[in-house]
């Protein structure tokens, strides 16, 4: 099974259209901190601003060649970053869990981050549960765009050593995947 993460800055215009169609779907928008519909030209302008950015990295997630979502690291420092994720309704559960596991590993190993934060709408029980299944723990509450969010944190040491069934199961299954990041094989 092929799982691929490609930075937004490396996508062609057709893939951006597909990505934006997914991002603008009602299912995804209602979970976002900013649920407005984004126009293609606004999106492309924003992506152009990502080129050379060191404090944020955004990736499209493909499974078997089909776009299934997006993942991002933002507010990147030497110590920490915030992360976000969205997936298509009905995306293969194993593929999306593997993509998240891969991306968390990437953040800790490749980007050298020691701590990841997630800000999740308090009404998004699925996302809260999903983050917690990877070892994120509640840190507090905050308000974003006049909406209550829960902030969660995941320490690198917790991710690496947690007796987490989800993480352990994915570690065993990672050999089933051909994993690529920006076209290069990732082990």
Helices and strands as residue ranges (DSSP letters): E 2-7, G 8-10, H 13-23, H 26-29, H 40-50, E 57-63, E 66-74, E 80-87, H 93-109, E 115-121, H 125-133, E 137-144, E 147-155, H 156-161, H 165-173, G 174-176, E 178-181, E 184-185
